[in-house]
Amino acid sequence: MLPFAKFHGLGNDMAALDLRRGDSAPSAQSEAAARALCDRHHGVSADGVLAILPAGAPGPTRACACSTPTAA
């Protein structure tokens, strides 16, 4: 199970994942995971995923990453 919080603002629903502890699967940031989480019928019905990353996460300096699945 992947704990999350759901937020709404400016007409969008975002599922927020706190990945700072590092105990969640890295695949939680993948496009496939974002599609599954955002699914209107089998997921949490969100427009995108906001991942809060641990300090020193690979990639550009950032505190979070936003993934919005594209329409199929």
DSSP file with accessible surface (Angstrom, degrees, kcal/mol):
  #  RESIDUE AA STRUCTURE BP1 BP2  ACC     N-H-->O    O-->H-N    N-H-->O    O-->H-N    TCO  KAPPA ALPHA  PHI   PSI    X-CA   Y-CA   Z-CA
    1    1 A M              0   0  233      0, 0.0     0, 0.0     0, 0.0     0, 0.0   0.000 360.0 360.0 360.0 139.6    0.0    0.0    0.0
    2    2 A L        -     0   0   53     22,-0.1     2,-0.1    26,-0.0    22,-0.0  -0.928 360.0-138.7-113.9 108.8    1.2    3.5   -0.9
    3    3 A P        +     0   0   97      0, 0.0    15,-0.4     0, 0.0     2,-0.3  -0.418  33.5 163.6 -67.3 144.1    0.0    6.2    1.5
    4    4 A F        -     0   0   93     13,-0.1     2,-0.3    -2,-0.1    13,-0.2  -0.958  31.4-138.7-151.0 166.6   -1.0    9.4   -0.2
    5    5 A A  E     -A   16   0A  44     11,-2.0    11,-3.9    -2,-0.3     2,-0.5  -0.954  19.0-140.3-125.8 150.0   -2.9   12.7    0.3
    6    6 A K  E     -A   15   0A  92     -2,-0.3     2,-0.3     9,-0.2     9,-0.2  -0.954  19.5-174.4-117.1 129.8   -5.2   14.2   -2.3
    7    7 A F  E     -A   14   0A 124      7,-3.0     7,-3.2    -2,-0.5     2,-0.4  -0.883   9.7-154.7-121.8 154.1   -5.4   18.0   -2.8
    8    8 A H  E     +A   13   0A 132     -2,-0.3     2,-0.3     5,-0.2     5,-0.2  -0.984  24.9 146.2-130.1 135.3   -7.6   20.2   -5.0
    9    9 A G  E >   +A   12   0A  39      3,-2.4     3,-1.9    -2,-0.4    -2,-0.0  -0.887  63.9   2.4-167.7 139.2   -6.8   23.6   -6.4
   10   10 A L  T 3  S-     0   0  180      1,-0.3     3,-0.1    -2,-0.3    -2,-0.0   0.848 129.6 -52.6  53.5  35.0   -7.5   25.6   -9.5
   11   11 A G  T 3  S+     0   0   56      1,-0.2     2,-0.4     0, 0.0    -1,-0.3   0.549 116.0 107.5  85.0   4.4   -9.7   22.9  -10.9
   12   12 A N  E <   -A    9   0A  82     -3,-1.9    -3,-2.4     2,-0.0     2,-0.5  -0.937  56.1-148.2-119.4 143.1   -7.2   20.1  -10.6
   13   13 A D  E     -A    8   0A  40     -2,-0.4    34,-3.1    -5,-0.2    35,-1.0  -0.926  19.5-168.7-104.1 128.9   -7.0   17.1   -8.2
   14   14 A M  E     -Ab   7  48A  41     -7,-3.2    -7,-3.0    -2,-0.5     2,-0.6  -0.970  17.4-144.2-121.5 133.5   -3.4   16.0   -7.3
   15   15 A A  E     -Ab   6  49A   0     33,-2.5    35,-2.9    -2,-0.4     2,-0.5  -0.854  22.7-152.8 -90.7 121.2   -2.4   12.9   -5.4
   16   16 A A  E     -Ab   5  50A   8    -11,-3.9   -11,-2.0    -2,-0.6     2,-0.5  -0.869   9.2-166.6-102.2 128.3    0.6   13.8   -3.2
   17   17 A L  E     - b   0  51A   1     33,-2.9    35,-3.1    -2,-0.5     2,-1.0  -0.962  13.5-146.4-114.1 124.2    3.1   11.0   -2.3
   18   18 A D  E     + b   0  52A  74     -2,-0.5     3,-0.3   -15,-0.4    35,-0.1  -0.785  28.7 163.7 -91.3 101.7    5.7   11.7    0.4
   19   19 A L    >   +     0   0   11     33,-2.4     3,-0.9    -2,-1.0    -1,-0.1   0.193  40.4 108.5-103.1  15.9    8.8    9.8   -0.7
   20   20 A R  T 3  S+     0   0  144      1,-0.3    -1,-0.2    33,-0.2    35,-0.1   0.816  73.4  57.0 -66.4 -29.7   11.2   11.6    1.6
   21   21 A R  T 3  S-     0   0  205     -3,-0.3    -1,-0.3     1,-0.1    -2,-0.1   0.692  99.4-136.4 -76.2 -18.3   11.7    8.5    3.8
   22   22 A G  S <  S+     0   0   56     -3,-0.9    -2,-0.1     1,-0.1    -3,-0.1   0.572  74.1 112.3  79.2   7.3   12.8    6.4    0.9
   23   23 A D        +     0   0  102      2,-0.1     2,-0.2     3,-0.0    -1,-0.1   0.530  55.0  89.5 -92.8  -2.5   10.8    3.4    1.9
   24   24 A S  S    S-     0   0   27     -5,-0.1   -22,-0.1     1,-0.1    -5,-0.0  -0.628  93.7 -91.8 -90.5 151.6    8.4    3.7   -1.1
   25   25 A A    >   -     0   0   55     -2,-0.2     3,-2.1     1,-0.2     4,-0.1  -0.352  27.0-132.8 -60.9 135.1    9.1    2.0   -4.3
   26   26 A P  G >  S+     0   0  113      0, 0.0     3,-1.8     0, 0.0    -1,-0.2   0.795 103.2  73.5 -59.7 -24.4   11.1    4.2   -6.7
   27   27 A S  G >  S+     0   0   77      1,-0.3     3,-1.9     2,-0.2     6,-0.4   0.612  71.1  87.4 -67.6  -7.8    8.6    3.1   -9.4
   28   28 A A  G <  S+     0   0    8     -3,-2.1    -1,-0.3     1,-0.3    -3,-0.0   0.720  87.1  53.3 -62.6 -18.2    6.1    5.4   -7.7
   29   29 A Q  G <  S+     0   0   80     -3,-1.8    -1,-0.3    -4,-0.1    -2,-0.2   0.423  87.2 110.3 -95.1  -0.2    7.5    8.2   -9.9
   30   30 A S  S <> S-     0   0   45     -3,-1.9     4,-2.2     1,-0.1     5,-0.2  -0.316  78.3-118.7 -75.9 160.0    7.0    6.3  -13.2
   31   31 A E  H  > S+     0   0  105      1,-0.2     4,-2.7     2,-0.2     5,-0.2   0.903 115.5  54.9 -63.9 -38.0    4.5    7.3  -15.8
   32   32 A A  H  > S+     0   0   70      1,-0.2     4,-2.3     2,-0.2    -1,-0.2   0.906 108.4  48.3 -62.6 -40.2    2.8    3.9  -15.5
   33   33 A A  H  > S+     0   0   23     -6,-0.4     4,-2.8     2,-0.2     5,-0.2   0.912 110.9  51.0 -66.5 -40.2    2.4    4.4  -11.7
   34   34 A A  H  X S+     0   0    2     -4,-2.2     4,-2.3     1,-0.2    -2,-0.2   0.929 110.5  49.2 -63.1 -42.6    1.0    7.9  -12.3
   35   35 A R  H  X S+     0   0   89     -4,-2.7     4,-0.9     1,-0.2    -1,-0.2   0.924 113.2  46.7 -61.6 -44.1   -1.6    6.5  -14.8
   36   36 A A  H >< S+     0   0   66     -4,-2.3     3,-0.5     1,-0.2    -2,-0.2   0.926 114.2  46.8 -65.6 -44.2   -2.6    3.8  -12.4
   37   37 A L  H 3< S+     0   0   31     -4,-2.8     7,-3.2     1,-0.2     8,-0.4   0.884 115.3  45.8 -64.7 -37.3   -3.0    6.2   -9.5
   38   38 A C  H 3< S+     0   0   11     -4,-2.3     8,-0.5    -5,-0.2    -1,-0.2   0.553  79.4 129.8 -86.5  -7.0   -4.9    8.8  -11.5
   39   39 A D    <X  -     0   0   60     -4,-0.9     6,-1.5    -3,-0.5     4,-1.3  -0.210  55.2-142.7 -53.5 131.0   -7.3    6.3  -13.1
   40   40 A R  T  4 S+     0   0  121      1,-0.2    -1,-0.2     2,-0.1    -3,-0.0   0.729  95.2  29.5 -69.6 -23.7  -10.9    7.6  -12.7
   41   41 A H  T  4 S+     0   0  162      3,-0.0    -1,-0.2     0, 0.0    -2,-0.1   0.749 134.7  21.6-108.3 -31.7  -12.4    4.1  -12.2
   42   42 A H  T  4 S+     0   0  171     -6,-0.1    -2,-0.1     0, 0.0     2,-0.1   0.445 119.4  48.6-119.6  -3.8   -9.6    2.0  -10.6
   43   43 A G  S  < S-     0   0   31     -4,-1.3    -5,-0.2    -5,-0.1    -6,-0.2  -0.183 106.1 -73.3-113.9-149.7   -7.3    4.6   -9.0
   44   44 A V        -     0   0   34     -7,-3.2    -6,-0.2    -8,-0.1    -4,-0.1   0.364  63.9-118.1 -95.8   3.9   -7.8    7.6   -6.8
   45   45 A S        +     0   0   34     -6,-1.5     2,-0.3    -8,-0.4    -7,-0.2   0.990  58.6 150.4  59.1  70.2   -9.2    9.7   -9.6
   46   46 A A        -     0   0    4     -8,-0.5   -32,-0.2    -9,-0.1    -1,-0.2  -0.865  53.5-133.9-128.1 162.8   -6.7   12.5   -9.8
   47   47 A D  S    S-     0   0   46    -34,-3.1     2,-0.3    -2,-0.3   -33,-0.2   0.638  85.0 -15.5 -88.8 -17.5   -5.3   14.8  -12.6
   48   48 A G  E     -b   14   0A   0    -35,-1.0   -33,-2.5    20,-0.2     2,-0.4  -0.981  63.7-107.1-172.3 173.7   -1.7   14.3  -11.6
   49   49 A V  E     -bC  15  67A   5     18,-3.1    18,-3.0    -2,-0.3     2,-0.6  -0.969  17.2-160.1-120.9 131.3    0.8   13.1   -9.0
   50   50 A L  E     -bC  16  66A  54    -35,-2.9   -33,-2.9    -2,-0.4     2,-0.6  -0.959  11.9-162.9-109.8 114.3    3.0   15.3   -6.9
   51   51 A A  E     -bC  17  65A   5     14,-3.2    14,-2.2    -2,-0.6     2,-0.7  -0.888   9.2-150.3-102.4 121.2    6.0   13.4   -5.5
   52   52 A I  E     -bC  18  64A  54    -35,-3.1   -33,-2.4    -2,-0.6    12,-0.2  -0.828  25.8-154.7 -90.0 114.7    7.8   15.0   -2.5
   53   53 A L        -     0   0    8     10,-1.6   -33,-0.2    -2,-0.7     3,-0.1  -0.573  14.1-104.8 -96.9 155.3   11.4   13.7   -2.9
   54   54 A P    >   -     0   0   43      0, 0.0     3,-1.4     0, 0.0    -1,-0.1  -0.342  48.9 -87.4 -71.2 156.4   14.2   13.2   -0.3
   55   55 A A  T 3  S+     0   0  107      1,-0.3     8,-0.1   -35,-0.1     6,-0.0  -0.351 116.7  27.4 -59.6 139.2   17.0   15.7   -0.2
   56   56 A G  T 3  S+     0   0   84      1,-0.2    -1,-0.3     6,-0.2     3,-0.1   0.657  82.3 163.9  81.9  13.9   19.8   14.7   -2.6
   57   57 A A    <   -     0   0   24     -3,-1.4    -1,-0.2     5,-0.3     5,-0.1  -0.340  47.4 -94.5 -62.0 145.8   17.4   12.9   -5.0
   58   58 A P  S    S+     0   0  112      0, 0.0    -1,-0.1     0, 0.0    -2,-0.0  -0.249  89.5  39.5 -61.0 152.9   19.0   12.2   -8.4
   59   59 A G  S    S-     0   0   59     -3,-0.1     3,-0.1     2,-0.0    -3,-0.0  -0.547 106.2 -14.0 104.4-171.4   18.4   14.8  -11.1
   60   60 A P  S    S-     0   0   98      0, 0.0     2,-0.2     0, 0.0    -3,-0.0  -0.206  89.7 -79.6 -60.8 157.2   18.2   18.5  -11.0
   61   61 A T  S    S+     0   0  154     -5,-0.0     2,-0.3     2,-0.0    -6,-0.1  -0.419  75.6 143.7 -59.8 123.3   17.9   20.2   -7.6
   62   62 A R        -     0   0  104     -2,-0.2    -5,-0.3    -5,-0.1    -6,-0.2  -0.988  50.9-151.7-160.0 157.5   14.3   19.9   -6.7
   63   63 A A  S    S+     0   0   76     -2,-0.3   -10,-1.6     1,-0.3     2,-0.3   0.607  85.3   9.7-105.7 -20.4   12.0   19.3   -3.7
   64   64 A C  E     -C   52   0A  61    -12,-0.2     2,-0.4     2,-0.0    -1,-0.3  -0.975  59.3-143.2-154.0 163.9    9.2   17.7   -5.7
   65   65 A A  E     -C   51   0A  25    -14,-2.2   -14,-3.2    -2,-0.3     2,-0.5  -0.997  12.9-150.7-132.0 137.3    8.3   16.3   -9.1
   66   66 A C  E     -C   50   0A  81     -2,-0.4     2,-0.5   -16,-0.2   -16,-0.2  -0.932  10.3-171.4-112.0 129.3    4.9   16.5  -10.8
   67   67 A S  E     -C   49   0A  35    -18,-3.0   -18,-3.1    -2,-0.5    -2,-0.0  -0.981   4.4-176.6-122.7 122.5    3.7   13.9  -13.1
   68   68 A T        -     0   0   89     -2,-0.5   -20,-0.2   -20,-0.2   -33,-0.1  -0.960  26.3-131.4-118.3 110.5    0.6   14.4  -15.2
   69   69 A P        -     0   0   30      0, 0.0     2,-0.2     0, 0.0     3,-0.1  -0.352  21.6-125.7 -62.1 141.2   -0.4   11.3  -17.3
   70   70 A T        -     0   0   88      1,-0.1     2,-0.1    -2,-0.0     0, 0.0  -0.532  32.5 -92.8 -84.0 154.7   -1.1   12.1  -20.9
   71   71 A A              0   0   99     -2,-0.2    -1,-0.1     1,-0.1     0, 0.0  -0.388 360.0 360.0 -66.4 143.3   -4.4   11.0  -22.5
   72   72 A A              0   0  133     -2,-0.1    -1,-0.1    -3,-0.1     0, 0.0  -0.343 360.0 360.0 -78.0 360.0   -4.2    7.6  -24.2
